[in-house]
Structure formats: C-alpha cells, structure tokens
Amino acid sequence: MDEVELGVPRGVIESLPEESESVEQDMRRAIVGVQSGINEAVAEADDPGEAAAAAVDAIEYMEARMERFDEFVPELRAWGQSPIYAIAWRNLYAELIAQLYDHDWLAAELDRERNYRLVEDGIRFGGQ
C-alpha cells in the first residue's frame, strides 16, 4: 500500500482574500494532519481494509466539518458578513475527500468500508 498524498487545492487557496496568509497556513496544517493520520494507519495496517477504515474515519470527520461550515454560510450572510472563509473551509474538505478517492488502491476499499458501515448501522438501528 502506498502512502496517501494530499495536496493543497489551488482553487480553494485562490478563493481566499489577499490578506489570508494565516488561514492558508491553517489549511495547510489541517491537510498535513489528515494526511499524517491516514499514513500512520496505512503503515500499521496489515491489509488495505484496515487502512481504509482509518481513511473513512477521516472522511466522516471531514464531512461533519463540511456540514458545519455550510451551516455558517446563511448565518454569516444574515449578519451582513462575508462567508468566504466558511465556504473555503467547506470546499477544502470536499477537495480532500475527492483526493482520497483519486488513490486507486484506496478508492475501492473506501467504498467497501463505507457500505459496510451503512449496513452495520442499518442493522443496529433496525433491530432496536
């Protein structure tokens, strides 16, 4: 299994206002954190399924963050503030998820793990 490499989405960085160097640095740190967490799991995994489980955990975390930032957009607009940072963070997480699926060895395993979790949750919720 190859290590996962995630890059800084150029479009997200270019969407930020000129004076946003600290936000860009925060985004770069977030990318490194996601990448290193997944790569630690890849290094410790005995098979691709174990590595995919860690990647799906990261995806679920990023999806939750996307939803949170998406909820901020109308609220910020209602208060007359620019939602550009909330939109940029939401888009960053969406791009990182897409980059994970760009890794051929990981893509099928991600789908398998996500489907497994859906079935497991469905059985657990349906049986109670």
C-alpha positions in Angstrom: 0.0 0.0 0.0 1.3 3.4 -1.0 1.2 6.3 1.3 -1.6 8.9 0.8 -0.5 12.2 -0.6 -2.9 15.2 -0.3 -2.2 18.5 -1.9 -3.4 22.0 -1.3 -6.3 22.6 -3.7 -5.2 25.7 -5.7 -8.8 26.8 -6.3 -9.5 26.9 -2.6 -6.4 29.0 -1.8 -7.1 31.3 -4.7 -10.6 31.9 -3.4 -9.3 33.4 -0.2 -8.8 37.2 0.1 -5.3 38.5 -0.3 -4.7 39.1 3.4 -5.5 35.5 4.4 -2.0 34.1 4.9 -2.9 32.7 8.4 -5.9 30.9 7.0 -3.8 29.4 4.3 -1.3 28.2 6.9 -4.2 26.8 9.0 -5.5 24.9 5.9 -2.0 23.5 5.2 -1.7 22.3 8.8 -5.2 20.7 8.5 -4.1 18.9 5.3 -0.9 17.6 7.0 -2.9 16.4 9.9 -5.3 14.4 7.8 -2.6 13.0 5.6 -0.3 12.0 8.5 -3.2 10.4 10.4 -4.1 8.3 7.4 -0.5 7.4 6.6 0.1 6.3 10.2 -2.8 3.9 9.8 -1.5 2.7 6.4 1.9 2.0 7.9 0.3 0.0 10.8 -2.3 -1.8 8.7 -1.9 -5.4 7.7 -4.3 -5.1 4.8 -5.9 -2.3 2.7 -9.2 -2.7 4.5 -7.7 -1.6 7.8 -6.1 1.4 6.2 -9.4 2.2 4.5 -11.2 2.2 7.9 -8.9 5.0 9.1 -9.4 6.9 5.9 -13.2 6.5 6.2 -12.9 7.9 9.8 -11.1 10.9 8.3 -13.8 11.3 5.6 -16.6 11.2 8.1 -14.8 13.8 10.2 -14.3 16.0 7.1 -18.0 15.5 6.1 -19.1 16.7 9.5 -16.9 19.7 9.2 -18.2 20.5 5.7 -21.8 20.4 7.1 -20.8 22.7 10.0 -19.2 25.3 7.7 -22.1 25.0 5.3 -24.5 25.9 8.1 -22.4 29.0 8.8 -22.9 30.5 5.3 -26.5 31.7 5.6 -25.9 32.8 9.2 -23.0 34.9 8.2 -24.9 36.4 5.3 -27.8 37.2 7.6 -25.4 39.2 9.8 -24.0 41.0 6.7 -20.7 39.3 6.9 -18.8 37.6 4.1 -19.0 33.8 4.2 -15.8 33.3 2.1 -13.8 31.6 4.9 -16.7 29.2 5.7 -17.1 28.4 2.0 -13.3 28.0 1.6 -13.1 25.5 4.5 -16.1 23.6 3.3 -14.5 23.4 -0.2 -11.2 22.3 1.2 -12.7 19.3 3.0 -14.6 18.4 -0.2 -11.4 18.5 -2.2 -9.5 16.4 0.3 -12.2 13.7 0.2 -12.0 13.7 -3.6 -8.2 13.4 -3.5 -8.5 10.3 -1.3 -10.7 8.7 -3.9 -8.0 9.5 -6.5 -5.7 6.9 -4.9 -6.5 3.8 -6.9 -5.7 1.3 -4.2 -7.8 3.1 -1.7 -10.9 4.0 -3.7 -12.5 0.6 -3.8 -11.6 0.0 -0.2 -13.2 3.3 0.8 -16.5 2.3 -0.9 -16.4 -1.1 0.6 -15.8 0.2 4.1 -18.5 2.9 3.8 -21.0 0.4 2.5 -20.1 -1.9 5.4 -20.8 0.9 7.9 -24.1 1.7 6.3 -25.3 -1.9 6.6 -23.9 -2.2 10.1 -25.7 1.0 11.2 -28.9 -0.1 9.4 -29.0 -3.4 11.2 -28.2 -1.9 14.5 -30.9 0.8 14.2 -33.4 -1.6 12.7 -33.0 -4.2 15.4 -33.6 -1.8 18.3 
